[in-house]
Amino acid sequence: MEKISLYLEKFKNLLPYEVAVKKLIQEIVFEKFKVKIDTKDINLSGRTAYLKLRPILKNTIFIHQEEILEELEAKLTQLTQSRGPSQLV
């Protein structure tokens, strides 16, 4: 009889959608502004991300919002295609 862990092995690399989006936002902000933000400072509600940051950084992100959203969408599409839709829960 095989162990259940063998069957659950394929689920080990699943990444919850919310965690994936937070990590991508974190990466994009670092790439564009060289500022590290913690994922706990990012709250998602539906399709809206709320950032707990200093006002100057929030304003800078708001000014570049379109660029950030385009890059986020491209990276999410790439992630979904490379892992398959079932890899994001």
PDB file with one MODEL, atoms N, CA, C and O in Angstrom:
MODEL        1
ATOM      1  N   MET A   1       0.851  -1.178   0.000  1.00  0.00           N
ATOM      2  CA  MET A   1       0.000   0.000   0.000  1.00  0.00           C
ATOM      3  C   MET A   1       0.894   1.239   0.000  1.00  0.00           C
ATOM      4  O   MET A   1       1.865   1.315   0.753  1.00  0.00           O
ATOM      5  N   GLU A   2       0.558   2.202  -0.848  1.00  0.00           N
ATOM      6  CA  GLU A   2       1.383   3.407  -0.977  1.00  0.00           C
ATOM      7  C   GLU A   2       0.969   4.453   0.050  1.00  0.00           C
ATOM      8  O   GLU A   2      -0.178   4.522   0.492  1.00  0.00           O
ATOM      9  N   LYS A   3       1.944   5.249   0.400  1.00  0.00           N
ATOM     10  CA  LYS A   3       1.674   6.313   1.362  1.00  0.00           C
ATOM     11  C   LYS A   3       0.877   7.432   0.707  1.00  0.00           C
ATOM     12  O   LYS A   3       1.014   7.696  -0.487  1.00  0.00           O
ATOM     13  N   ILE A   4       0.054   8.075   1.497  1.00  0.00           N
ATOM     14  CA  ILE A   4      -0.756   9.181   0.984  1.00  0.00           C
ATOM     15  C   ILE A   4       0.111  10.360   0.559  1.00  0.00           C
ATOM     16  O   ILE A   4      -0.296  11.152  -0.290  1.00  0.00           O
ATOM     17  N   SER A   5       1.292  10.482   1.137  1.00  0.00           N
ATOM     18  CA  SER A   5       2.186  11.595   0.791  1.00  0.00           C
ATOM     19  C   SER A   5       2.584  11.538  -0.682  1.00  0.00           C
ATOM     20  O   SER A   5       2.846  12.578  -1.288  1.00  0.00           O
ATOM     21  N   LEU A   6       2.632  10.346  -1.265  1.00  0.00           N
ATOM     22  CA  LEU A   6       2.946  10.232  -2.689  1.00  0.00           C
ATOM     23  C   LEU A   6       1.857  10.875  -3.536  1.00  0.00           C
ATOM     24  O   LEU A   6       2.145  11.507  -4.552  1.00  0.00           O
ATOM     25  N   TYR A   7       0.622  10.715  -3.120  1.00  0.00           N
ATOM     26  CA  TYR A   7      -0.490  11.304  -3.853  1.00  0.00           C
ATOM     27  C   TYR A   7      -0.577  12.817  -3.657  1.00  0.00           C
ATOM     28  O   TYR A   7      -1.010  13.547  -4.548  1.00  0.00           O
ATOM     29  N   LEU A   8      -0.162  13.270  -2.490  1.00  0.00           N
ATOM     30  CA  LEU A   8      -0.246  14.699  -2.179  1.00  0.00           C
ATOM     31  C   LEU A   8       0.972  15.482  -2.666  1.00  0.00           C
ATOM     32  O   LEU A   8       0.989  16.709  -2.564  1.00  0.00           O
ATOM     33  N   GLU A   9       1.971  14.812  -3.184  1.00  0.00           N
ATOM     34  CA  GLU A   9       3.205  15.457  -3.632  1.00  0.00           C
ATOM     35  C   GLU A   9       2.945  16.524  -4.700  1.00  0.00           C
ATOM     36  O   GLU A   9       3.594  17.570  -4.693  1.00  0.00           O
ATOM     37  N   LYS A  10       2.014  16.276  -5.607  1.00  0.00           N
ATOM     38  CA  LYS A  10       1.754  17.238  -6.675  1.00  0.00           C
ATOM     39  C   LYS A  10       1.122  18.525  -6.148  1.00  0.00           C
ATOM     40  O   LYS A  10       1.179  19.555  -6.818  1.00  0.00           O
ATOM     41  N   PHE A  11       0.527  18.481  -4.969  1.00  0.00           N
ATOM     42  CA  PHE A  11      -0.090  19.673  -4.401  1.00  0.00           C
ATOM     43  C   PHE A  11       0.887  20.508  -3.577  1.00  0.00           C
ATOM     44  O   PHE A  11       0.539  21.597  -3.119  1.00  0.00           O
ATOM     45  N   LYS A  12       2.088  20.012  -3.389  1.00  0.00           N
ATOM     46  CA  LYS A  12       3.076  20.685  -2.553  1.00  0.00           C
ATOM     47  C   LYS A  12       3.470  22.053  -3.109  1.00  0.00           C
ATOM     48  O   LYS A  12       3.764  22.972  -2.344  1.00  0.00           O
ATOM     49  N   ASN A  13       3.479  22.192  -4.429  1.00  0.00           N
ATOM     50  CA  ASN A  13       3.925  23.430  -5.051  1.00  0.00           C
ATOM     51  C   ASN A  13       2.787  24.392  -5.375  1.00  0.00           C
ATOM     52  O   ASN A  13       3.009  25.411  -6.028  1.00  0.00           O
ATOM     53  N   LEU A  14       1.583  24.084  -4.931  1.00  0.00           N
ATOM     54  CA  LEU A  14       0.468  24.985  -5.178  1.00  0.00           C
ATOM     55  C   LEU A  14       0.677  26.292  -4.410  1.00  0.00           C
ATOM     56  O   LEU A  14       1.091  26.284  -3.251  1.00  0.00           O
ATOM     57  N   LEU A  15       0.391  27.380  -5.056  1.00  0.00           N
ATOM     58  CA  LEU A  15       0.554  28.688  -4.441  1.00  0.00           C
ATOM     59  C   LEU A  15      -0.800  29.382  -4.460  1.00  0.00           C
ATOM     60  O   LEU A  15      -1.359  29.602  -5.534  1.00  0.00           O
ATOM     61  N   PRO A  16      -1.339  29.732  -3.300  1.00  0.00           N
ATOM     62  CA  PRO A  16      -2.618  30.428  -3.278  1.00  0.00           C
ATOM     63  C   PRO A  16      -2.544  31.722  -4.105  1.00  0.00           C
ATOM     64  O   PRO A  16      -1.530  32.420  -4.104  1.00  0.00           O
ATOM     65  N   TYR A  17      -3.623  32.013  -4.796  1.00  0.00           N
ATOM     66  CA  TYR A  17      -3.661  33.167  -5.685  1.00  0.00           C
ATOM     67  C   TYR A  17      -3.279  34.450  -4.956  1.00  0.00           C
ATOM     68  O   TYR A  17      -2.503  35.251  -5.479  1.00  0.00           O
ATOM     69  N   GLU A  18      -3.809  34.650  -3.770  1.00  0.00           N
ATOM     70  CA  GLU A  18      -3.540  35.877  -3.013  1.00  0.00           C
ATOM     71  C   GLU A  18      -2.047  36.017  -2.699  1.00  0.00           C
ATOM     72  O   GLU A  18      -1.487  37.109  -2.801  1.00  0.00           O
ATOM     73  N   VAL A  19      -1.421  34.931  -2.325  1.00  0.00           N
ATOM     74  CA  VAL A  19       0.006  34.960  -2.012  1.00  0.00           C
ATOM     75  C   VAL A  19       0.817  35.267  -3.269  1.00  0.00           C
ATOM     76  O   VAL A  19       1.786  36.024  -3.222  1.00  0.00           O
ATOM     77  N   ALA A  20       0.413  34.673  -4.393  1.00  0.00           N
ATOM     78  CA  ALA A  20       1.115  34.920  -5.653  1.00  0.00           C
ATOM     79  C   ALA A  20       1.019  36.387  -6.057  1.00  0.00           C
ATOM     80  O   ALA A  20       2.011  36.975  -6.486  1.00  0.00           O
ATOM     81  N   VAL A  21      -0.152  36.976  -5.927  1.00  0.00           N
ATOM     82  CA  VAL A  21      -0.339  38.379  -6.290  1.00  0.00           C
ATOM     83  C   VAL A  21       0.475  39.290  -5.368  1.00  0.00           C
ATOM     84  O   VAL A  21       1.103  40.241  -5.832  1.00  0.00           O
ATOM     85  N   LYS A  22       0.465  39.002  -4.077  1.00  0.00           N
ATOM     86  CA  LYS A  22       1.238  39.818  -3.134  1.00  0.00           C
ATOM     87  C   LYS A  22       2.728  39.759  -3.454  1.00  0.00           C
ATOM     88  O   LYS A  22       3.411  40.783  -3.422  1.00  0.00           O
ATOM     89  N   LYS A  23       3.233  38.567  -3.763  1.00  0.00           N
ATOM     90  CA  LYS A  23       4.647  38.431  -4.091  1.00  0.00           C
ATOM     91  C   LYS A  23       4.984  39.172  -5.379  1.00  0.00           C
ATOM     92  O   LYS A  23       6.050  39.779  -5.483  1.00  0.00           O
ATOM     93  N   LEU A  24       4.096  39.128  -6.352  1.00  0.00           N
ATOM     94  CA  LEU A  24       4.339  39.841  -7.603  1.00  0.00           C
ATOM     95  C   LEU A  24       4.330  41.353  -7.389  1.00  0.00           C
ATOM     96  O   LEU A  24       5.161  42.065  -7.952  1.00  0.00           O
ATOM     97  N   ILE A  25       3.405  41.836  -6.589  1.00  0.00           N
ATOM     98  CA  ILE A  25       3.375  43.269  -6.277  1.00  0.00           C
ATOM     99  C   ILE A  25       4.666  43.674  -5.587  1.00  0.00           C
ATOM    100  O   ILE A  25       5.255  44.707  -5.902  1.00  0.00           O
ATOM    101  N   GLN A  26       5.094  42.857  -4.652  1.00  0.00           N
ATOM    102  CA  GLN A  26       6.339  43.104  -3.927  1.00  0.00           C
ATOM    103  C   GLN A  26       7.523  43.165  -4.893  1.00  0.00           C
ATOM    104  O   GLN A  26       8.359  44.062  -4.785  1.00  0.00           O
ATOM    105  N   GLU A  27       7.602  42.229  -5.829  1.00  0.00           N
ATOM    106  CA  GLU A  27       8.690  42.198  -6.813  1.00  0.00           C
ATOM    107  C   GLU A  27       8.663  43.412  -7.726  1.00  0.00           C
ATOM    108  O   GLU A  27       9.700  44.020  -7.989  1.00  0.00           O
ATOM    109  N   ILE A  28       7.482  43.764  -8.208  1.00  0.00           N
ATOM    110  CA  ILE A  28       7.356  44.879  -9.147  1.00  0.00           C
ATOM    111  C   ILE A  28       7.744  46.192  -8.475  1.00  0.00           C
ATOM    112  O   ILE A  28       8.455  47.003  -9.069  1.00  0.00           O
ATOM    113  N   VAL A  29       7.287  46.407  -7.251  1.00  0.00           N
ATOM    114  CA  VAL A  29       7.633  47.640  -6.529  1.00  0.00           C
ATOM    115  C   VAL A  29       9.144  47.698  -6.298  1.00  0.00           C
ATOM    116  O   VAL A  29       9.749  48.765  -6.399  1.00  0.00           O
ATOM    117  N   PHE A  30       9.742  46.565  -5.993  1.00  0.00           N
ATOM    118  CA  PHE A  30      11.193  46.566  -5.786  1.00  0.00           C
ATOM    119  C   PHE A  30      11.932  46.846  -7.087  1.00  0.00           C
ATOM    120  O   PHE A  30      12.900  47.607  -7.098  1.00  0.00           O
ATOM    121  N   GLU A  31      11.485  46.237  -8.187  1.00  0.00           N
ATOM    122  CA  GLU A  31      12.129  46.456  -9.481  1.00  0.00           C
ATOM    123  C   GLU A  31      12.045  47.917  -9.915  1.00  0.00           C
ATOM    124  O   GLU A  31      13.018  48.476 -10.420  1.00  0.00           O
ATOM    125  N   LYS A  32      10.888  48.527  -9.718  1.00  0.00           N
ATOM    126  CA  LYS A  32      10.676  49.893 -10.206  1.00  0.00           C
ATOM    127  C   LYS A  32      11.250  50.959  -9.283  1.00  0.00           C
ATOM    128  O   LYS A  32      11.797  51.957  -9.754  1.00  0.00           O
ATOM    129  N   PHE A  33      11.132  50.757  -7.971  1.00  0.00           N
ATOM    130  CA  PHE A  33      11.467  51.824  -7.030  1.00  0.00           C
ATOM    131  C   PHE A  33      12.591  51.462  -6.051  1.00  0.00           C
ATOM    132  O   PHE A  33      12.992  52.288  -5.231  1.00  0.00           O
ATOM    133  N   LYS A  34      13.090  50.241  -6.139  1.00  0.00           N
ATOM    134  CA  LYS A  34      14.165  49.769  -5.249  1.00  0.00           C
ATOM    135  C   LYS A  34      13.789  49.906  -3.769  1.00  0.00           C
ATOM    136  O   LYS A  34      14.621  50.244  -2.927  1.00  0.00           O
ATOM    137  N   VAL A  35      12.524  49.639  -3.481  1.00  0.00           N
ATOM    138  CA  VAL A  35      12.015  49.702  -2.107  1.00  0.00           C
ATOM    139  C   VAL A  35      11.428  48.336  -1.771  1.00  0.00           C
ATOM    140  O   VAL A  35      10.573  47.821  -2.492  1.00  0.00           O
ATOM    141  N   LYS A  36      11.892  47.762  -0.678  1.00  0.00           N
ATOM    142  CA  LYS A  36      11.352  46.478  -0.240  1.00  0.00           C
ATOM    143  C   LYS A  36      10.129  46.721   0.624  1.00  0.00           C
ATOM    144  O   LYS A  36      10.165  47.493   1.582  1.00  0.00           O
ATOM    145  N   ILE A  37       9.048  46.046   0.267  1.00  0.00           N
ATOM    146  CA  ILE A  37       7.851  46.095   1.099  1.00  0.00           C
ATOM    147  C   ILE A  37       7.536  44.679   1.546  1.00  0.00           C
ATOM    148  O   ILE A  37       7.813  43.716   0.830  1.00  0.00           O
ATOM    149  N   ASP A  38       6.970  44.561   2.702  1.00  0.00           N
ATOM    150  CA  ASP A  38       6.632  43.256   3.250  1.00  0.00           C
ATOM    151  C   ASP A  38       5.255  42.848   2.742  1.00  0.00           C
ATOM    152  O   ASP A  38       4.375  43.692   2.573  1.00  0.00           O
ATOM    153  N   THR A  39       5.072  41.568   2.502  1.00  0.00           N
ATOM    154  CA  THR A  39       3.776  41.111   2.006  1.00  0.00           C
ATOM    155  C   THR A  39       2.657  41.350   3.018  1.00  0.00           C
ATOM    156  O   THR A  39       1.487  41.422   2.641  1.00  0.00           O
ATOM    157  N   LYS A  40       3.003  41.474   4.295  1.00  0.00           N
ATOM    158  CA  LYS A  40       1.957  41.751   5.292  1.00  0.00           C
ATOM    159  C   LYS A  40       1.447  43.185   5.181  1.00  0.00           C
ATOM    160  O   LYS A  40       0.406  43.513   5.751  1.00  0.00           O
ATOM    161  N   ASP A  41       2.166  44.047   4.454  1.00  0.00           N
ATOM    162  CA  ASP A  41       1.728  45.419   4.226  1.00  0.00           C
ATOM    163  C   ASP A  41       0.857  45.542   2.985  1.00  0.00           C
ATOM    164  O   ASP A  41       0.468  46.646   2.602  1.00  0.00           O
ATOM    165  N   ILE A  42       0.552  44.423   2.361  1.00  0.00           N
ATOM    166  CA  ILE A  42      -0.304  44.397   1.170  1.00  0.00           C
ATOM    167  C   ILE A  42      -1.574  43.634   1.527  1.00  0.00           C
ATOM    168  O   ILE A  42      -1.513  42.466   1.914  1.00  0.00           O
ATOM    169  N   ASN A  43      -2.707  44.282   1.401  1.00  0.00           N
ATOM    170  CA  ASN A  43      -4.000  43.633   1.634  1.00  0.00           C
ATOM    171  C   ASN A  43      -4.771  43.627   0.324  1.00  0.00           C
ATOM    172  O   ASN A  43      -4.829  44.635  -0.380  1.00  0.00           O
ATOM    173  N   LEU A  44      -5.357  42.489   0.007  1.00  0.00           N
ATOM    174  CA  LEU A  44      -6.145  42.364  -1.210  1.00  0.00           C
ATOM    175  C   LEU A  44      -7.614  42.236  -0.851  1.00  0.00           C
ATOM    176  O   LEU A  44      -7.998  41.483   0.044  1.00  0.00           O
ATOM    177  N   SER A  45      -8.415  42.989  -1.572  1.00  0.00           N
ATOM    178  CA  SER A  45      -9.859  42.906  -1.416  1.00  0.00           C
ATOM    179  C   SER A  45     -10.460  42.903  -2.816  1.00  0.00           C
ATOM    180  O   SER A  45     -10.563  43.944  -3.464  1.00  0.00           O
ATOM    181  N   GLY A  46     -10.850  41.729  -3.268  1.00  0.00           N
ATOM    182  CA  GLY A  46     -11.323  41.608  -4.638  1.00  0.00           C
ATOM    183  C   GLY A  46     -10.170  41.865  -5.597  1.00  0.00           C
ATOM    184  O   GLY A  46      -9.141  41.190  -5.548  1.00  0.00           O
ATOM    185  N   ARG A  47     -10.359  42.853  -6.470  1.00  0.00           N
ATOM    186  CA  ARG A  47      -9.306  43.201  -7.429  1.00  0.00           C
ATOM    187  C   ARG A  47      -8.555  44.464  -7.016  1.00  0.00           C
ATOM    188  O   ARG A  47      -7.899  45.096  -7.844  1.00  0.00           O
ATOM    189  N   THR A  48      -8.649  44.828  -5.748  1.00  0.00           N
ATOM    190  CA  THR A  48      -7.997  46.033  -5.256  1.00  0.00           C
ATOM    191  C   THR A  48      -6.929  45.664  -4.230  1.00  0.00           C
ATOM    192  O   THR A  48      -7.157  44.850  -3.335  1.00  0.00           O
ATOM    193  N   ALA A  49      -5.754  46.286  -4.385  1.00  0.00           N
ATOM    194  CA  ALA A  49      -4.669  46.072  -3.432  1.00  0.00           C
ATOM    195  C   ALA A  49      -4.534  47.327  -2.578  1.00  0.00           C
ATOM    196  O   ALA A  49      -4.460  48.440  -3.098  1.00  0.00           O
ATOM    197  N   TYR A  50      -4.503  47.136  -1.277  1.00  0.00           N
ATOM    198  CA  TYR A  50      -4.297  48.233  -0.332  1.00  0.00           C
ATOM    199  C   TYR A  50      -2.903  48.088   0.258  1.00  0.00           C
ATOM    200  O   TYR A  50      -2.539  47.026   0.761  1.00  0.00           O
ATOM    201  N   LEU A  51      -2.126  49.164   0.191  1.00  0.00           N
ATOM    202  CA  LEU A  51      -0.750  49.133   0.654  1.00  0.00           C
ATOM    203  C   LEU A  51      -0.600  49.981   1.909  1.00  0.00           C
ATOM    204  O   LEU A  51      -1.044  51.128   1.949  1.00  0.00           O
ATOM    205  N   LYS A  52       0.028  49.411   2.931  1.00  0.00           N
ATOM    206  CA  LYS A  52       0.317  50.150   4.163  1.00  0.00           C
ATOM    207  C   LYS A  52       1.749  50.660   4.054  1.00  0.00           C
ATOM    208  O   LYS A  52       2.691  50.015   4.515  1.00  0.00           O
ATOM    209  N   LEU A  53       1.895  51.822   3.442  1.00  0.00           N
ATOM    210  CA  LEU A  53       3.213  52.394   3.188  1.00  0.00           C
ATOM    211  C   LEU A  53       3.219  53.861   3.567  1.00  0.00           C
ATOM    212  O   LEU A  53       2.185  54.446   3.889  1.00  0.00           O
ATOM    213  N   ARG A  54       4.417  54.445   3.520  1.00  0.00           N
ATOM    214  CA  ARG A  54       4.521  55.882   3.757  1.00  0.00           C
ATOM    215  C   ARG A  54       3.807  56.624   2.630  1.00  0.00           C
ATOM    216  O   ARG A  54       3.787  56.150   1.494  1.00  0.00           O
ATOM    217  N   PRO A  55       3.226  57.774   2.931  1.00  0.00           N
ATOM    218  CA  PRO A  55       2.457  58.513   1.921  1.00  0.00           C
ATOM    219  C   PRO A  55       3.257  58.845   0.658  1.00  0.00           C
ATOM    220  O   PRO A  55       2.707  58.797  -0.442  1.00  0.00           O
ATOM    221  N   ILE A  56       4.524  59.175   0.793  1.00  0.00           N
ATOM    222  CA  ILE A  56       5.312  59.531  -0.399  1.00  0.00           C
ATOM    223  C   ILE A  56       5.447  58.344  -1.342  1.00  0.00           C
ATOM    224  O   ILE A  56       5.395  58.503  -2.561  1.00  0.00           O
ATOM    225  N   LEU A  57       5.619  57.157  -0.774  1.00  0.00           N
ATOM    226  CA  LEU A  57       5.737  55.961  -1.610  1.00  0.00           C
ATOM    227  C   LEU A  57       4.383  55.600  -2.224  1.00  0.00           C
ATOM    228  O   LEU A  57       4.312  55.190  -3.383  1.00  0.00           O
ATOM    229  N   LYS A  58       3.322  55.751  -1.452  1.00  0.00           N
ATOM    230  CA  LYS A  58       1.981  55.506  -1.991  1.00  0.00           C
ATOM    231  C   LYS A  58       1.695  56.418  -3.176  1.00  0.00           C
ATOM    232  O   LYS A  58       1.154  55.976  -4.189  1.00  0.00           O
ATOM    233  N   ASN A  59       2.061  57.696  -3.048  1.00  0.00           N
ATOM    234  CA  ASN A  59       1.834  58.648  -4.136  1.00  0.00           C
ATOM    235  C   ASN A  59       2.646  58.283  -5.368  1.00  0.00           C
ATOM    236  O   ASN A  59       2.149  58.369  -6.490  1.00  0.00           O
ATOM    237  N   THR A  60       3.880  57.879  -5.165  1.00  0.00           N
ATOM    238  CA  THR A  60       4.728  57.486  -6.289  1.00  0.00           C
ATOM    239  C   THR A  60       4.139  56.267  -6.997  1.00  0.00           C
ATOM    240  O   THR A  60       4.107  56.210  -8.226  1.00  0.00           O
ATOM    241  N   ILE A  61       3.682  55.308  -6.223  1.00  0.00           N
ATOM    242  CA  ILE A  61       3.052  54.122  -6.807  1.00  0.00           C
ATOM    243  C   ILE A  61       1.776  54.508  -7.539  1.00  0.00           C
ATOM    244  O   ILE A  61       1.497  53.979  -8.615  1.00  0.00           O
ATOM    245  N   PHE A  62       1.005  55.413  -6.975  1.00  0.00           N
ATOM    246  CA  PHE A  62      -0.230  55.858  -7.621  1.00  0.00           C
ATOM    247  C   PHE A  62       0.058  56.527  -8.963  1.00  0.00           C
ATOM    248  O   PHE A  62      -0.676  56.329  -9.931  1.00  0.00           O
ATOM    249  N   ILE A  63       1.123  57.318  -9.016  1.00  0.00           N
ATOM    250  CA  ILE A  63       1.489  57.993 -10.264  1.00  0.00           C
ATOM    251  C   ILE A  63       1.845  56.967 -11.343  1.00  0.00           C
ATOM    252  O   ILE A  63       1.524  57.162 -12.516  1.00  0.00           O
ATOM    253  N   HIS A  64       2.500  55.885 -10.953  1.00  0.00           N
ATOM    254  CA  HIS A  64       2.928  54.846 -11.895  1.00  0.00           C
ATOM    255  C   HIS A  64       1.980  53.647 -11.907  1.00  0.00           C
ATOM    256  O   HIS A  64       2.361  52.545 -12.303  1.00  0.00           O
ATOM    257  N   GLN A  65       0.770  53.870 -11.477  1.00  0.00           N
ATOM    258  CA  GLN A  65      -0.211  52.794 -11.315  1.00  0.00           C
ATOM    259  C   GLN A  65      -0.452  52.016 -12.608  1.00  0.00           C
ATOM    260  O   GLN A  65      -0.494  50.786 -12.583  1.00  0.00           O
ATOM    261  N   GLU A  66      -0.610  52.702 -13.722  1.00  0.00           N
ATOM    262  CA  GLU A  66      -0.896  52.013 -14.985  1.00  0.00           C
ATOM    263  C   GLU A  66       0.235  51.072 -15.378  1.00  0.00           C
ATOM    264  O   GLU A  66      -0.010  49.936 -15.785  1.00  0.00           O
ATOM    265  N   GLU A  67       1.474  51.543 -15.255  1.00  0.00           N
ATOM    266  CA  GLU A  67       2.630  50.708 -15.586  1.00  0.00           C
ATOM    267  C   GLU A  67       2.680  49.476 -14.682  1.00  0.00           C
ATOM    268  O   GLU A  67       2.923  48.362 -15.146  1.00  0.00           O
ATOM    269  N   ILE A  68       2.450  49.688 -13.409  1.00  0.00           N
ATOM    270  CA  ILE A  68       2.502  48.592 -12.439  1.00  0.00           C
ATOM    271  C   ILE A  68       1.408  47.571 -12.736  1.00  0.00           C
ATOM    272  O   ILE A  68       1.655  46.366 -12.692  1.00  0.00           O
ATOM    273  N   LEU A  69       0.206  48.043 -13.038  1.00  0.00           N
ATOM    274  CA  LEU A  69      -0.901  47.130 -13.331  1.00  0.00           C
ATOM    275  C   LEU A  69      -0.648  46.330 -14.608  1.00  0.00           C
ATOM    276  O   LEU A  69      -0.959  45.141 -14.670  1.00  0.00           O
ATOM    277  N   GLU A  70      -0.081  46.985 -15.627  1.00  0.00           N
ATOM    278  CA  GLU A  70       0.233  46.274 -16.864  1.00  0.00           C
ATOM    279  C   GLU A  70       1.277  45.185 -16.618  1.00  0.00           C
ATOM    280  O   GLU A  70       1.151  44.068 -17.121  1.00  0.00           O
ATOM    281  N   GLU A  71       2.299  45.518 -15.847  1.00  0.00           N
ATOM    282  CA  GLU A  71       3.336  44.538 -15.545  1.00  0.00           C
ATOM    283  C   GLU A  71       2.780  43.407 -14.684  1.00  0.00           C
ATOM    284  O   GLU A  71       3.131  42.246 -14.893  1.00  0.00           O
ATOM    285  N   LEU A  72       1.928  43.726 -13.728  1.00  0.00           N
ATOM    286  CA  LEU A  72       1.309  42.711 -12.878  1.00  0.00           C
ATOM    287  C   LEU A  72       0.453  41.765 -13.717  1.00  0.00           C
ATOM    288  O   LEU A  72       0.507  40.549 -13.539  1.00  0.00           O
ATOM    289  N   GLU A  73      -0.323  42.319 -14.617  1.00  0.00           N
ATOM    290  CA  GLU A  73      -1.165  41.490 -15.476  1.00  0.00           C
ATOM    291  C   GLU A  73      -0.314  40.572 -16.358  1.00  0.00           C
ATOM    292  O   GLU A  73      -0.636  39.397 -16.536  1.00  0.00           O
ATOM    293  N   ALA A  74       0.772  41.120 -16.908  1.00  0.00           N
ATOM    294  CA  ALA A  74       1.647  40.310 -17.763  1.00  0.00           C
ATOM    295  C   ALA A  74       2.291  39.177 -16.967  1.00  0.00           C
ATOM    296  O   ALA A  74       2.362  38.043 -17.439  1.00  0.00           O
ATOM    297  N   LYS A  75       2.756  39.486 -15.767  1.00  0.00           N
ATOM    298  CA  LYS A  75       3.408  38.458 -14.952  1.00  0.00           C
ATOM    299  C   LYS A  75       2.406  37.409 -14.475  1.00  0.00           C
ATOM    300  O   LYS A  75       2.737  36.225 -14.409  1.00  0.00           O
ATOM    301  N   LEU A  76       1.195  37.827 -14.144  1.00  0.00           N
ATOM    302  CA  LEU A  76       0.167  36.853 -13.736  1.00  0.00           C
ATOM    303  C   LEU A  76      -0.196  35.943 -14.896  1.00  0.00           C
ATOM    304  O   LEU A  76      -0.382  34.741 -14.710  1.00  0.00           O
ATOM    305  N   THR A  77      -0.298  36.506 -16.086  1.00  0.00           N
ATOM    306  CA  THR A  77      -0.595  35.703 -17.271  1.00  0.00           C
ATOM    307  C   THR A  77       0.523  34.704 -17.516  1.00  0.00           C
ATOM    308  O   THR A  77       0.270  33.532 -17.795  1.00  0.00           O
ATOM    309  N   GLN A  78       1.756  35.170 -17.411  1.00  0.00           N
ATOM    310  CA  GLN A  78       2.909  34.296 -17.609  1.00  0.00           C
ATOM    311  C   GLN A  78       2.938  33.191 -16.554  1.00  0.00           C
ATOM    312  O   GLN A  78       3.204  32.033 -16.876  1.00  0.00           O
ATOM    313  N   LEU A  79       2.667  33.538 -15.308  1.00  0.00           N
ATOM    314  CA  LEU A  79       2.659  32.561 -14.225  1.00  0.00           C
ATOM    315  C   LEU A  79       1.569  31.521 -14.441  1.00  0.00           C
ATOM    316  O   LEU A  79       1.791  30.328 -14.233  1.00  0.00           O
ATOM    317  N   THR A  80       0.407  31.969 -14.851  1.00  0.00           N
ATOM    318  CA  THR A  80      -0.714  31.063 -15.078  1.00  0.00           C
ATOM    319  C   THR A  80      -0.419  30.119 -16.238  1.00  0.00           C
ATOM    320  O   THR A  80      -0.743  28.933 -16.177  1.00  0.00           O
ATOM    321  N   GLN A  81       0.194  30.645 -17.292  1.00  0.00           N
ATOM    322  CA  GLN A  81       0.505  29.804 -18.448  1.00  0.00           C
ATOM    323  C   GLN A  81       1.611  28.802 -18.144  1.00  0.00           C
ATOM    324  O   GLN A  81       1.568  27.666 -18.617  1.00  0.00           O
ATOM    325  N   SER A  82       2.598  29.214 -17.360  1.00  0.00           N
ATOM    326  CA  SER A  82       3.715  28.301 -17.088  1.00  0.00           C
ATOM    327  C   SER A  82       3.323  27.217 -16.092  1.00  0.00           C
ATOM    328  O   SER A  82       3.800  26.087 -16.192  1.00  0.00           O
ATOM    329  N   ARG A  83       2.476  27.541 -15.149  1.00  0.00           N
ATOM    330  CA  ARG A  83       2.077  26.558 -14.144  1.00  0.00           C
ATOM    331  C   ARG A  83       0.763  25.889 -14.469  1.00  0.00           C
ATOM    332  O   ARG A  83       0.475  24.797 -13.979  1.00  0.00           O
ATOM    333  N   GLY A  84      -0.021  26.531 -15.281  1.00  0.00           N
ATOM    334  CA  GLY A  84      -1.361  26.029 -15.543  1.00  0.00           C
ATOM    335  C   GLY A  84      -2.322  26.617 -14.528  1.00  0.00           C
ATOM    336  O   GLY A  84      -1.933  26.872 -13.389  1.00  0.00           O
ATOM    337  N   PRO A  85      -3.564  26.837 -14.917  1.00  0.00           N
ATOM    338  CA  PRO A  85      -4.522  27.478 -14.011  1.00  0.00           C
ATOM    339  C   PRO A  85      -4.756  26.702 -12.732  1.00  0.00           C
ATOM    340  O   PRO A  85      -5.138  27.287 -11.718  1.00  0.00           O
ATOM    341  N   SER A  86      -4.539  25.407 -12.755  1.00  0.00           N
ATOM    342  CA  SER A  86      -4.794  24.616 -11.541  1.00  0.00           C
ATOM    343  C   SER A  86      -3.688  24.795 -10.502  1.00  0.00           C
ATOM    344  O   SER A  86      -3.844  24.349  -9.366  1.00  0.00           O
ATOM    345  N   GLN A  87      -2.583  25.432 -10.861  1.00  0.00           N
ATOM    346  CA  GLN A  87      -1.498  25.636  -9.915  1.00  0.00           C
ATOM    347  C   GLN A  87      -1.750  26.834  -9.015  1.00  0.00           C
ATOM    348  O   GLN A  87      -1.118  26.956  -7.965  1.00  0.00           O
ATOM    349  N   LEU A  88      -2.655  27.718  -9.399  1.00  0.00           N
ATOM    350  CA  LEU A  88      -3.023  28.851  -8.561  1.00  0.00           C
ATOM    351  C   LEU A  88      -4.403  28.583  -8.001  1.00  0.00           C
ATOM    352  O   LEU A  88      -5.367  28.452  -8.755  1.00  0.00           O
ATOM    353  N   VAL A  89      -4.506  28.501  -6.707  1.00  0.00           N
ATOM    354  CA  VAL A  89      -5.769  28.165  -6.055  1.00  0.00           C
ATOM    355  C   VAL A  89      -6.473  29.424  -5.642  1.00  0.00           C
ATOM    356  O   VAL A  89      -7.563  29.363  -5.072  1.00  0.00           O
TER     357      VAL A  89
ENDMDL
END
